[in-house]
């Protein structure tokens, strides 16, 4: 596991968490409306946001060529740059839809990008934060595909495709994947089949964290890992627009309706 990152939390300040914006889906108009809602939420939390965690699948697809990035999402990028320039700390995680992030956000905005679960000390509480894909038991087909997609060879081969071709193909695949998932429906599977909860309990058995914060499941969850530890799943923004708020003691889930 990576080294612990310690962040002080001054009185009155908060830590915010959101994931699974999936910008780019299902249509340009709906994505743009969602992007405007995200920007409005960022403006709303700005006065007391000490840290903002964006916990993966911010984009429904993302790939950084050497000299180009996917078209669109400029409102969010501009807002993140504005916040970062003003001193708000932003921590960005890749998800299974945008795992091909490289150094664009770090070089342009000073925002670090994490690819695996990362431990934090936020105030006086220990957190383990990540997107959540490929963790815990099960989902072996995806785990094999993830190893392939994360390889340097796969990324080099994709980079040989012209952006119009490569990004178009990837977006079509992403939309098909999204439709398949929507047909299955997202629902609580019961504690015995929630693989991320299993993962949290395995980690907790050897290394205590007060909170485990993940996305990926697309449903808001707040479940006990142990007597003094909880697993919080942030939900998604395609429909529910849920997010997490930590005040130094309590982590709660809220929904943006502004």
FENCOR-V916622 format. One line per field, one symbol per residue. ss: DSSP state (H for helix, E for strand, - for the rest). phi: phi as a letter, one per 20 degrees, with the letter a starting at -180 (. if undefined). psi: psi as a letter, one per 40 degrees, with the letter a starting at -180 (. if undefined). A space follows every 50 residues. Layout:
ss = ???
phi = ???
psi = ???
This chain:
ss = ----EEE------EEEEE----E----HHHHHHHHHHHHHHHHHHHHHEE EEEEE---E---E----------HHHHHHHHHHHH---EEEEE------E ---HHHHHH--EEE---EEEEE--EEEEE----------HHHHHHHHHHH -HHHHHHHH---HHHHHHHHHHHHHHHHHHHHHH------HHH-HHHHHH HHHH------EEEE-----EEEEEEE--EEEEEE-------EEEEE---- EEEEE---
phi = .fffddcfcfgnecddcbblflfocecgffffffffffffffffeggcef bcdddnlfdfbbbdffcbcgfomffffffffffffeofecdddedfecfe fcdffffecmefdddcgcecddmddecccafofmdnfnlfffffffgffe ffffffffffffgfefffffffffffffffffffndbfengfdefffggg fffffdbfcfcddcdmfmcfcbcfebfcbcdddenbdfcelebdcddocd dcdccecf
psi = iiihhhhigiheiihihiifdfheieidddddddddddddddddeddfhd ihhhfifdidihhhideiiiiafddddddddddddeehhhhhiiaedfef ibedddddefhihieihhiihhbfihihhideheiaiafdddddddddde idddddddddiiddddddddddddddddddddddihiheideegdddddd dddddehhidhhhibdeehhigihdadfiihhheaiedddfiiihheddh hihihhe.
